[in-house]
Amino acid sequence: MSTQKKEHQALKLLSISGIGLLFDSMDVGILSFVIAALQAEWGLTPTQMGLIGTINFIGMALGAALAGVWADRYGRKQLFIVTLLIYSIATGLNALATTLLIFMALRFVVGFGLGGELPVVTTYVLESSPQRDRAKWVVWLQSFWAAGALVAAVISYFIIPEYGWRIALFIGALPALYALYLRRALPETPAFTKQADRQKINEKIRLLWSPTYRQTTFVLWLLWFASVFSYYGMLLWMPSIMVMKGFTLIKSFEYVLLMTLVQIPGYFTAAYFVGKWGKKPTLITFMALSAIASLAFGLSPNIWALLVSGICLSFFNLGAWGATYAYTAEQYPTSFRATGTGWAAGFGRIAGIIAPYLVGLLIGMSVGFPYIFTIFFFMTMLAVLGVLFFGKESAPEQ
């Protein structure tokens, strides 16, 4: 096959996989708006609102760790489809919830599917992309996440105030139909197909902490923990924070939609610099700027400062996420790449369990937003320093 045909095929697979990721992001994005709506409808306390996010991330942590291992054992394609089905069907059932307990139980299942899909689809695209540009292709894949967040903001702005949060969640169940198409449209990755030896699960996990990869695993787990803590602690709460600052629910959705619009150029800018500077310098730069923007958001004295800092936060934070996935996916060889990515993501989801609940708890204790966002600033900078001093550009073996 010619180079041009290979790139065309890879672009097709990127688009098909990216739409799956778009649905994934749409579900996560809708949740932040649904929580704000549930506060008004069910009279939730800040602690209960945070607990919904926490339950969601417990599922994501478990899903990421198990799906990564299973993808190395049974194939990237099969796990991509299965995880997509799990979270989309559970999202549809979530729309029927009549109590907070039922809602949270279903969010756990949704989280399991979401957490499982993210490392699997990233590994799939990396192994299906042209060798010389695959890090850049992984960042392009993550731009579909920004598109999904934009779709979520649009759905939430137009659907939730008019038709209610249940309709928004029913829309989130549509990926179940897309999974049927994926079963026919996606081939397995060449790298996985060529593997003659399928290592046992415990061997893959042991390799993560072997002398060769110990430092890499430490850096990635630190990176993911700090990134997930900051991302979900800030962005999952953003619509609710706007309401707490005195804006109406509709006006809050409007401002968050505006901030979300810059996420797509954030990803493409990161993709450009990954190709020009490399993965590590791009990741460090975007994370550092995201940290500064988060501090500015927390200290914003008026609406204009809030919007400008929120836009910068959205741009650099999501660009950093694209670089994070590209950086992570190339740190391990094919034989346990999905396992390494999945366990890093799974460990990061522990921060997702802590952060939403912690923010709700701090707000309930009347802790000011400047103090809360200062925590996010220091967590992000901790990851910056870890990657700067101990991170490697790519794995010693590919």
C-alpha positions as CSV (number, residue, x, y, z in Angstrom):
1,M,0.0,0.0,0.0
2,S,1.4,3.5,-0.9
3,T,2.1,6.1,1.7
4,Q,-0.8,8.2,0.5
5,K,-3.3,5.3,0.7
6,K,-2.0,4.5,4.2
7,E,-2.5,8.1,5.3
8,H,-6.0,8.1,3.8
9,Q,-6.9,4.9,5.6
10,A,-5.5,6.3,8.9
11,L,-7.5,9.5,8.4
12,K,-10.6,7.5,7.9
13,L,-10.0,5.4,11.1
14,L,-9.2,8.7,13.0
15,S,-12.5,10.1,12.0
16,I,-14.5,7.0,12.8
17,S,-12.8,6.7,16.2
18,G,-13.0,10.4,16.9
19,I,-16.8,10.4,16.5
20,G,-16.9,7.7,19.2
21,L,-14.8,10.0,21.4
22,L,-17.1,12.9,20.6
23,F,-20.0,11.0,22.0
24,D,-17.9,10.2,25.1
25,S,-17.1,13.8,25.7
26,M,-20.7,14.8,25.0
27,D,-21.8,12.6,27.9
28,V,-19.3,14.0,30.3
29,G,-20.0,17.5,29.2
30,I,-23.8,17.1,29.6
31,L,-23.3,15.8,33.1
32,S,-21.9,19.1,34.4
33,F,-25.1,20.9,33.1
34,V,-27.4,18.1,34.4
35,I,-25.9,18.5,37.9
36,A,-26.7,22.2,37.8
37,A,-30.2,21.5,36.7
38,L,-30.7,18.8,39.4
39,Q,-29.6,21.2,42.0
40,A,-32.6,23.4,41.1
41,E,-35.1,20.4,40.6
42,W,-34.1,18.1,43.4
43,G,-32.6,20.7,45.8
44,L,-29.2,19.1,46.0
45,T,-26.6,20.4,48.4
46,P,-23.1,21.2,47.1
47,T,-21.8,18.0,48.8
48,Q,-24.4,15.9,47.0
49,M,-23.6,17.5,43.7
50,G,-19.9,16.7,44.2
51,L,-20.8,13.1,45.2
52,I,-22.4,12.5,41.7
53,G,-19.1,13.4,40.1
54,T,-17.2,11.3,42.6
55,I,-19.3,8.2,41.9
56,N,-18.9,8.8,38.1
57,F,-15.1,8.8,38.5
58,I,-15.0,5.7,40.7
59,G,-16.5,3.9,37.7
60,M,-14.1,5.6,35.3
61,A,-11.1,4.5,37.4
62,L,-12.1,0.9,37.4
63,G,-13.1,1.0,33.7
64,A,-9.7,2.5,32.6
65,A,-7.7,0.0,34.5
66,L,-9.6,-3.1,33.4
67,A,-10.3,-2.1,29.8
68,G,-6.6,-1.3,29.2
69,V,-5.6,-4.7,30.3
70,W,-8.4,-6.4,28.3
71,A,-7.5,-4.4,25.2
72,D,-3.9,-5.8,25.3
73,R,-5.3,-9.2,25.7
74,Y,-8.4,-9.3,23.4
75,G,-7.9,-6.4,21.0
76,R,-8.4,-2.6,20.8
77,K,-11.4,-2.8,18.5
78,Q,-13.5,-5.2,20.6
79,L,-13.0,-3.2,23.8
80,F,-13.7,0.1,22.0
81,I,-17.1,-1.2,20.9
82,V,-18.0,-2.8,24.3
83,T,-17.1,0.2,26.4
84,L,-19.1,2.5,24.0
85,L,-22.1,0.2,24.4
86,I,-21.9,0.1,28.2
87,Y,-21.8,3.9,28.7
88,S,-24.4,4.8,26.1
89,I,-27.0,2.3,27.3
90,A,-26.4,3.3,30.9
91,T,-26.8,7.0,30.0
92,G,-30.2,6.3,28.5
93,L,-31.3,4.4,31.6
94,N,-29.9,7.3,33.7
95,A,-32.5,9.5,32.1
96,L,-35.2,7.4,33.8
97,A,-33.8,7.8,37.4
98,T,-36.3,9.0,39.9
99,T,-34.0,9.3,43.0
100,L,-30.5,10.5,43.7
101,L,-29.4,6.9,44.7
102,I,-30.6,5.4,41.4
103,F,-29.0,8.3,39.4
104,M,-25.6,7.7,41.1
105,A,-25.7,3.9,40.7
106,L,-26.3,4.4,36.9
107,R,-23.6,7.1,36.8
108,F,-21.1,4.5,38.1
109,V,-21.9,2.2,35.2
110,V,-21.7,5.1,32.7
111,G,-18.3,6.0,34.2
112,F,-17.1,2.5,33.8
113,G,-17.8,2.6,30.1
114,L,-16.4,6.1,29.7
115,G,-13.2,5.4,31.6
116,G,-12.6,2.2,29.6
117,E,-13.1,3.8,26.2
118,L,-10.6,6.7,26.6
119,P,-7.3,4.7,26.9
120,V,-8.5,2.1,24.4
121,V,-9.4,4.5,21.6
122,T,-6.2,6.4,22.1
123,T,-4.1,3.2,21.7
124,Y,-6.2,2.3,18.7
125,V,-5.5,5.5,16.8
126,L,-1.8,5.6,17.8
127,E,-1.2,2.1,16.4
128,S,-3.3,2.9,13.2
129,S,-1.5,6.2,12.4
130,P,1.6,6.9,10.2
131,Q,4.7,6.2,12.4
132,R,6.3,9.7,11.9
133,D,3.2,11.7,12.8
134,R,1.3,9.4,15.2
135,A,1.7,11.7,18.3
136,K,0.2,14.5,16.3
137,W,-2.7,12.2,15.2
138,V,-3.4,11.4,18.8
139,V,-3.8,15.1,19.6
140,W,-6.1,15.4,16.6
141,L,-8.1,12.6,18.0
142,Q,-8.5,14.5,21.2
143,S,-9.9,17.5,19.3
144,F,-13.1,15.4,18.9
145,W,-13.3,15.6,22.7
146,A,-13.5,19.4,22.4
147,A,-16.2,19.0,19.7
148,G,-18.2,16.7,22.0
149,A,-17.9,19.3,24.8
150,L,-19.2,21.9,22.4
151,V,-22.1,19.7,21.4
152,A,-22.9,19.1,25.1
153,A,-22.9,22.8,25.7
154,V,-25.2,23.4,22.8
155,I,-27.6,20.6,23.8
156,S,-27.6,21.8,27.4
157,Y,-28.2,25.4,26.4
158,F,-31.1,24.7,24.1
159,I,-32.6,21.4,25.5
160,I,-32.3,21.4,29.3
161,P,-34.0,24.8,30.0
162,E,-36.8,24.0,27.6
163,Y,-37.3,20.2,27.7
164,G,-35.5,19.1,30.9
165,W,-32.3,17.1,31.7
166,R,-33.9,13.7,31.0
167,I,-34.1,14.5,27.2
168,A,-30.5,15.6,27.2
169,L,-29.5,12.2,28.7
170,F,-31.6,10.3,26.2
171,I,-29.6,12.0,23.4
172,G,-26.5,10.7,25.2
173,A,-27.7,7.1,24.6
174,L,-27.4,7.5,20.8
175,P,-23.8,6.1,20.6
176,A,-25.3,2.6,21.2
177,L,-26.4,2.7,17.5
178,Y,-23.0,4.0,16.4
179,A,-21.4,0.9,18.0
180,L,-23.2,-1.3,15.5
181,Y,-21.5,0.6,12.7
182,L,-18.1,0.4,14.4
183,R,-18.3,-3.4,14.4
184,R,-18.2,-3.4,10.6
185,A,-16.1,-0.3,9.9
186,L,-13.1,-0.8,12.1
187,P,-10.3,-3.3,11.6
188,E,-8.0,-4.4,14.4
189,T,-4.7,-2.5,14.6
190,P,-1.7,-3.9,12.7
191,A,0.5,-3.7,15.8
192,F,-1.9,-5.8,17.9
193,T,-2.6,-8.3,15.1
194,K,1.2,-9.0,14.6
195,Q,1.7,-9.8,18.3
196,A,2.6,-13.4,18.6
197,D,2.9,-13.4,22.4
198,R,-0.1,-12.4,24.5
199,Q,1.4,-11.8,28.0
200,K,-0.7,-12.6,31.1
201,I,-2.3,-9.7,32.9
202,N,-0.1,-9.9,36.0
203,E,3.0,-9.8,33.7
204,K,1.8,-6.7,32.0
205,I,1.2,-4.9,35.3
206,R,4.6,-6.1,36.7
207,L,6.3,-4.6,33.6
208,L,4.9,-1.1,34.5
209,W,7.1,-1.1,37.6
210,S,10.1,-2.9,36.2
211,P,13.4,-1.0,36.4
212,T,13.1,0.0,32.7
213,Y,9.7,1.7,33.1
214,R,9.5,2.5,36.8
215,Q,10.4,6.2,36.4
216,T,8.1,6.5,33.3
217,T,5.1,5.0,35.3
218,F,5.8,7.3,38.2
219,V,5.8,10.4,36.0
220,L,2.6,9.3,34.1
221,W,0.7,8.5,37.3
222,L,1.6,11.9,38.8
223,L,0.7,13.6,35.5
224,W,-2.7,11.9,35.2
225,F,-3.5,12.4,38.9
226,A,-2.8,16.2,38.8
227,S,-4.4,16.7,35.4
228,V,-7.6,14.8,36.2
229,F,-7.9,16.6,39.6
230,S,-7.6,20.0,38.0
231,Y,-9.7,19.3,34.9
232,Y,-12.7,17.7,36.6
233,G,-12.5,19.8,39.7
234,M,-12.7,22.9,37.6
235,L,-14.7,22.1,34.5
236,L,-17.3,19.8,36.0
237,W,-18.2,22.6,38.4
238,M,-18.0,25.5,36.0
239,P,-21.7,25.9,35.2
240,S,-22.6,25.5,38.9
241,I,-19.9,28.0,39.9
242,M,-21.3,30.6,37.4
243,V,-24.8,30.1,39.0
244,M,-23.3,30.5,42.5
245,K,-21.7,33.8,41.3
246,G,-25.2,35.1,40.7
247,F,-25.9,34.3,37.1
248,T,-29.1,32.6,36.0
249,L,-28.9,29.0,34.8
250,I,-29.4,30.0,31.2
251,K,-26.8,32.8,31.4
252,S,-24.4,30.4,33.0
253,F,-24.8,27.9,30.2
254,E,-24.3,30.7,27.7
255,Y,-21.0,31.7,29.2
256,V,-19.7,28.2,29.5
257,L,-20.7,27.6,25.8
258,L,-18.5,30.6,24.9
259,M,-15.6,29.2,26.9
260,T,-16.1,25.8,25.3
261,L,-15.7,27.2,21.8
262,V,-12.0,27.8,22.2
263,Q,-11.2,24.2,23.2
264,I,-11.0,23.0,19.5
265,P,-8.4,25.6,18.5
266,G,-6.6,24.7,21.7
267,Y,-6.3,21.1,20.6
268,F,-5.1,22.0,17.1
269,T,-2.6,24.5,18.4
270,A,-1.2,21.7,20.7
271,A,-1.1,19.3,17.7
272,Y,0.9,21.9,15.7
273,F,3.5,22.4,18.5
274,V,3.7,18.6,19.2
275,G,5.0,18.3,15.6
276,K,7.2,21.3,15.9
277,W,8.6,21.1,19.5
278,G,7.9,17.6,20.5
279,K,5.4,16.1,23.0
280,K,7.2,16.9,26.3
281,P,7.9,20.7,25.7
282,T,4.4,21.2,24.4
283,L,2.8,19.4,27.4
284,I,4.9,21.4,29.9
285,T,4.1,24.7,28.2
286,F,0.3,24.2,27.9
287,M,0.0,22.8,31.4
288,A,1.9,25.8,32.9
289,L,-0.3,28.3,31.1
290,S,-3.4,26.4,32.1
291,A,-2.2,26.6,35.8
292,I,-1.8,30.4,35.5
293,A,-5.2,30.7,33.8
294,S,-6.9,28.7,36.6
295,L,-5.4,31.0,39.2
296,A,-6.7,34.0,37.3
297,F,-10.2,32.5,37.0
298,G,-10.4,32.0,40.7
299,L,-9.2,35.5,41.4
300,S,-11.5,37.2,38.8
301,P,-13.1,40.3,40.2
302,N,-15.7,40.8,37.5
303,I,-17.5,39.1,34.6
304,W,-15.0,40.2,32.0
305,A,-12.0,38.9,33.9
306,L,-14.0,35.7,34.5
307,L,-14.7,35.2,30.8
308,V,-11.2,36.0,29.6
309,S,-9.5,33.8,32.2
310,G,-12.1,31.1,31.6
311,I,-11.5,31.2,27.8
312,C,-7.7,30.9,28.4
313,L,-8.2,28.1,30.9
314,S,-10.3,26.2,28.4
315,F,-7.9,26.7,25.6
316,F,-4.7,25.7,27.4
317,N,-6.2,23.0,29.6
318,L,-7.7,21.1,26.7
319,G,-4.6,21.6,24.6
320,A,-2.6,20.1,27.5
321,W,-5.0,17.2,27.5
322,G,-4.3,16.5,23.9
323,A,-0.5,16.6,24.6
324,T,-1.0,14.3,27.7
325,Y,-2.7,11.6,25.6
326,A,0.0,11.8,22.9
327,Y,2.8,11.8,25.5
328,T,1.3,8.9,27.5
329,A,0.6,6.6,24.5
330,E,4.2,6.6,23.3
331,Q,5.8,5.8,26.7
332,Y,5.2,2.0,26.5
333,P,5.7,-0.7,23.8
334,T,2.8,-2.3,21.9
335,S,2.7,-5.4,24.2
336,F,1.5,-3.5,27.2
337,R,0.7,0.0,25.8
338,A,-3.0,-0.1,26.5
339,T,-2.3,-1.5,30.0
340,G,0.1,1.3,30.7
341,T,-2.2,4.0,29.4
342,G,-5.2,2.5,31.1
343,W,-3.6,2.2,34.5
344,A,-2.2,5.7,34.3
345,A,-5.7,6.9,33.4
346,G,-7.2,4.7,36.1
347,F,-4.9,6.1,38.8
348,G,-5.8,9.6,37.5
349,R,-9.5,8.9,38.0
350,I,-8.8,8.6,41.7
351,A,-8.3,12.3,41.6
352,G,-11.6,12.6,39.7
353,I,-13.2,10.8,42.7
354,I,-11.6,13.3,45.1
355,A,-11.8,16.6,43.3
356,P,-15.6,17.0,42.6
357,Y,-16.5,16.0,46.1
358,L,-13.7,18.2,47.6
359,V,-14.9,21.2,45.7
360,G,-18.5,20.6,46.9
361,L,-17.3,20.2,50.4
362,L,-15.2,23.4,50.4
363,I,-18.0,25.4,48.9
364,G,-20.3,24.0,51.6
365,M,-17.8,25.2,54.2
366,S,-17.9,28.7,52.6
367,V,-14.3,28.5,51.3
368,G,-13.8,31.2,48.7
369,F,-13.2,30.4,45.0
370,P,-9.7,32.1,45.1
371,Y,-8.6,29.5,47.6
372,I,-10.1,26.6,45.7
373,F,-8.5,27.6,42.4
374,T,-5.2,28.1,44.1
375,I,-5.3,24.4,44.9
376,F,-5.8,23.6,41.2
377,F,-2.9,25.9,40.4
378,F,-0.4,24.1,42.6
379,M,-1.7,20.6,41.6
380,T,-1.1,21.5,37.9
381,M,2.3,22.9,38.6
382,L,3.3,19.8,40.5
383,A,2.7,17.8,37.3
384,V,4.6,20.3,35.2
385,L,7.7,19.9,37.5
386,G,7.4,16.1,37.4
387,V,7.4,15.9,33.6
388,L,10.1,18.6,33.3
389,F,12.6,16.9,35.5
390,F,11.8,13.2,35.3
391,G,9.8,12.7,32.1
392,K,11.1,11.2,28.8
393,E,10.1,12.2,25.3
394,S,9.2,8.6,24.3
395,A,9.6,5.0,25.3
396,P,13.0,3.3,24.9
397,E,11.3,0.6,22.9
398,Q,8.5,1.0,20.4
